[in-house]
Amino acid sequence: MSEKVNINRLKVVLAEKNLSSKWLAEQLEKNETTVSRWCTNDVQPPIKTFLKIANVLEVKLTNLFND
């Protein structure tokens, strides 16, 4: 079984800013479950959504991804 790769750092960035996935879901007008799945890297949001997330969190887009 292959190990899941964490593509995005959403969970980490939210934690660094003391924000919740619920808060992010509200900002983006998205379902909490959807945002939670992004945070656990079960699914990835579209790139346009990543741009919105970076804007809302006031971080560079590259900060949302692992190297």
Backbone torsions as a table, in degrees:
resi	resn	phi	psi	omega
1	MET	NA	132.5	-177.6
2	SER	-81.0	147.3	-179.6
3	GLU	-79.2	139.8	179.7
4	LYS	-72.1	130.9	178.8
5	VAL	-93.9	128.8	176.0
6	ASN	-83.3	102.3	-177.8
7	ILE	-77.0	-46.9	-177.8
8	ASN	-103.8	162.0	-178.9
9	ARG	-112.7	25.0	-176.3
10	LEU	-52.1	-48.4	-177.8
11	LYS	-58.3	-43.9	-178.8
12	VAL	-65.3	-47.0	-178.8
13	VAL	-64.0	-41.6	177.2
14	LEU	-61.4	-43.9	179.8
15	ALA	-62.5	-42.5	179.4
16	GLU	-60.2	-32.0	-177.5
17	LYS	-98.3	6.9	-178.3
18	ASN	54.7	42.3	178.4
19	LEU	-117.1	156.5	-178.9
20	SER	-105.9	161.0	175.4
21	SER	-65.3	-29.3	176.2
22	LYS	-62.4	-45.7	178.0
23	TRP	-59.1	-46.1	-179.2
24	LEU	-62.6	-41.9	178.3
25	ALA	-58.5	-42.5	178.8
26	GLU	-63.6	-43.9	-179.6
27	GLN	-61.8	-37.5	-175.9
28	LEU	-93.2	-3.1	-175.4
29	GLU	54.3	48.1	178.7
30	LYS	-118.3	163.5	177.0
31	ASN	-68.7	137.7	179.1
32	GLU	-56.9	-40.2	-179.4
33	THR	-62.5	-41.1	178.5
34	THR	-60.1	-49.0	-178.8
35	VAL	-64.7	-39.4	178.0
36	SER	-60.3	-40.6	179.2
37	ARG	-67.9	-31.5	174.1
38	TRP	-65.9	-43.0	-176.9
39	CYS	-65.0	-30.8	179.2
40	THR	-93.1	3.7	179.2
41	ASN	63.4	23.8	174.3
42	ASP	-69.5	-39.6	175.9
43	VAL	-138.6	160.8	178.9
44	GLN	-113.5	138.2	175.9
45	PRO	-71.9	160.1	174.6
46	PRO	-62.4	157.1	-176.9
47	ILE	-59.1	-36.6	177.8
48	LYS	-59.3	-37.7	179.4
49	THR	-69.8	-39.4	175.6
50	PHE	-57.9	-39.2	178.4
51	LEU	-63.0	-43.4	177.6
52	LYS	-62.8	-42.8	-179.5
53	ILE	-60.8	-46.3	179.8
54	ALA	-59.2	-41.0	179.5
55	ASN	-64.3	-49.3	-179.1
56	VAL	-61.8	-41.2	-177.9
57	LEU	-84.6	-6.8	-178.9
58	GLU	56.5	49.6	175.9
59	VAL	-130.4	161.7	173.8
60	LYS	-68.9	146.6	178.9
61	LEU	-54.3	-40.4	-178.4
62	THR	-63.0	-23.5	178.8
63	ASN	-68.2	-16.3	-178.1
64	LEU	-86.6	-2.7	-177.0
65	PHE	-122.0	147.9	172.9
66	ASN	-78.7	151.8	178.5
67	ASP	-69.7	NA	NA
